Amino acid sequence: SIALEGQRESQAIENEWRALAPASERPTTDIARLYLIDAALKAAYDRGAQADELQPLWKPRNQALRGLILTARTDTVTRI
């Protein structure tokens, strides 16, 4: 399903981000946005939401993770 594709994509992006940015160096504002999206996803799954409600939540989560990866890569280049 489309929601499952979004979830798989999100897991892959999150793994990439975690590998790039140690927990102590992660930007807290962006993390807070990610936590809000995760809370909305959890609530949707808890109520048995269908793919048409889940997919719009996975998309911004993946975008937020991509932003965190970009930040982590920029920080790595800056430190060198």
N, C-alpha and C positions, 0 to 999 in steps of 0.2 A: 504494500500500500504506500501511498505518498507520504503518510505520516511516518511510517517505518523507515522510508528512505531518508527523511529529514533527521530521524533519530540516529541512524547509522552515520550519516554525514557529520552530525554534531559530535558523536563520539570520536571520530577520526580527527576532527579539527581540535577538539579539546585535548586529545593526547598529544598532538603537535604543539599546542600552546604550553601544556604542562612541561614538556621537554625543553622548551625555549626559556621559560621564565620561572626561576625558583620562587617558591611561595612568598618569601620575604621581599621580593622585588616586584610583585604584581600590583598594578594600580588599583587602589581601593574603590574609586568611583566606578570604574568599568566592572569590577567584581560585583559591586552592589547591583548594577543593572542586570548582570547575569543571574544573580540570586533572585531578583524579582521575576525574571522570566521563568526560572526554574520553579519558583513557587506557583506561578500560574499554570505551568505544565503539570505539576504534581496535582494541583486542585482539579484540573481538567481530567486527568487520568483517574483520579479518585472517584469522580462522578460518572465515569464511564463514557467520556466524550468520544465522539466519532472523529474520523480523519479530517472532516471539513472544519472542525474546531481546533484540532491539534496542529495541522500543517501551518496555519498562520502564526503559531507560537514557536515552532521549530525554526522558521525562517529568521526571525530577529535574534534567536539564540545563536544561530550559526553566524550571523553578521557580527554579533557582539564578540564571539570567539575570534573571528577573523581580525577584528579591530585589536584585540588583545595580542594576537600573534604579530601583527604589524608593529605594535608598540614594543613588544619584546625584541623583535628583530632590530628595530631602530635603536633601542637602548643598548643592545649588544654591539652594534656598529659604533655607536657613540663612545662606548667604554674602551674600544680598541685603540 
